[in-house]
Amino acid sequence: MIPFLDLHSLNAPYLNEINRAVAAVVNSGRYIGGEQVTAFENALARYQDAPCVVGVSNGLDALTLIFLAYIEIGVMKPGQEVIVPANTYIASLLAVSRAGLIPVPVDADIETLNMDTSLIEQAIKPGVTAAIMTVHLYGRICWDATLEGVARKYNLKIVEDNAQAIGARLADGRVAGSLGDAAGFSFYPTKNLGAMGDAGAVVTRDEELAGVVRALANYGSSRRYHNEYLGLNCRMDPMQAAVLNVKLPYLDGDNQRRRELAAIYSGDPSMTEALDRNFHQYVILNPRRDDLREFLASNGIGTDIHYPTPPHRQPCYRNQLGNYTYPVAERIAREILSLPIAPYLTDNQAKTIKSILTQFK
Ligand SMILES: *Cc1c(COP(=O)(O)O)cnc(C)c1O
């Protein structure tokens, strides 16, 4: 029996260190902010080669705060539009909506499963569109000259949803989450850098933006009892920061292990060098996905579906987006299947899964 993902096995190599780090917070008497949060912000800033990191409560809040901060600064206005991929987790769109902006989906590329960047320009309304949100889905970077060119031409911000691609790098060495104007990170327990609860971060080179994000996440206040903005409470929990401080140094090794497993699944040894992907998920498409999933389950292999319903088909977006069709995203939702890809899997387990897969008729 190989479960799709076992979080205890995932964290097992780090449990001694994590127990010590969390105990230090417990014994410190300081439970909001403090050393562990600051240390994690600094460590992530070094990893991202970016000057500004704000630790926050989760990935959805990170993305929401970015848009709210752009509105406070006057860079965006409520009611403006944000280009988003049609194939993504719904949180990408929820962040846009929660900030009072309008998500405008763009269909996916069936090869990369990410946004088809050649379709972005036709979705832009000059003066109305404020930003492009690029989502590096399944851990594969979505970034190219077309995306950059359109953003420059129409003076749009590029916000990265980097919940899934931490540690993935372009050929020039730039890392996901430091490509655009600002990025939201998630450290949800199943992510490649996972906490033991909810956590997230905003990463940017824009010091003004970072300052407003930090204030917004703290009741709109950067000075005690002085509230500049209608803020929220979205701070990073120091217990989670302690866990993340332990795990960040192991991230690159874990990502590389995922590439090795991907090489076994795909039969393509060059996958070990696919540095622009961290294989947050290893996904395959099959027109008989549900049968395949049952076949794998009957052979003791757990799988998952990311995601069975695209955001524009969700009841919460029925009024806004229900009349639109995005054929590629809809096909992906019907055919996609995620195989186990956690770093603790052995080569033999991956080979077993691959051989069972080839027996599906
Ligand atoms: C996980 C995820 C989020 C949301 O992160 P949370 O920490 O769960 O709020 C946003 N976007 C994508 C693509 C994600 O995978």
The ligand as an SDF file (V2000), in Angstrom:
LIG
                    3D

 15 15  0  0  0  0  0  0  0  0999 V2000
   -1.9870   26.0680   -1.6200 C   0  0  0  0  0  0  0  0  0  0  0  0
   -2.2590   27.0710   -2.6600 C   0  0  0  0  0  0  0  0  0  0  0  0
   -2.7320   28.3570   -2.3500 C   0  0  0  0  0  0  0  0  0  0  0  0
   -3.2260   28.7600   -0.9960 C   0  0  0  0  0  0  0  0  0  0  0  0
   -2.3300   28.5690    0.0280 O   0  0  0  0  0  0  0  0  0  0  0  0
   -2.8890   28.3540    1.5190 P   0  0  0  0  0  0  0  0  0  0  0  0
   -1.6630   28.4370    2.3590 O   0  0  0  0  0  0  0  0  0  0  0  0
   -3.5130   26.9830    1.5410 O   0  0  0  0  0  0  0  0  0  0  0  0
   -3.8620   29.4370    1.7990 O   0  0  0  0  0  0  0  0  0  0  0  0
   -2.8510   29.2750   -3.3730 C   0  0  0  0  0  0  0  0  0  0  0  0
   -2.5560   28.9650   -4.6350 N   0  0  0  0  0  0  0  0  0  0  0  0
   -2.1200   27.7340   -4.9880 C   0  0  0  0  0  0  0  0  0  0  0  0
   -1.7790   27.4610   -6.4160 C   0  0  0  0  0  0  0  0  0  0  0  0
   -1.9680   26.7470   -4.0160 C   0  0  0  0  0  0  0  0  0  0  0  0
   -1.5510   25.5340   -4.3780 O   0  0  0  0  0  0  0  0  0  0  0  0
  1  2  1  0
  2  3  1  0
  2 14  2  0
  3  4  1  0
  3 10  2  0
  4  5  1  0
  5  6  1  0
  6  7  2  0
  6  8  1  0
  6  9  1  0
 10 11  1  0
 11 12  2  0
 12 13  1  0
 12 14  1  0
 14 15  1  0
M  END
$$$$
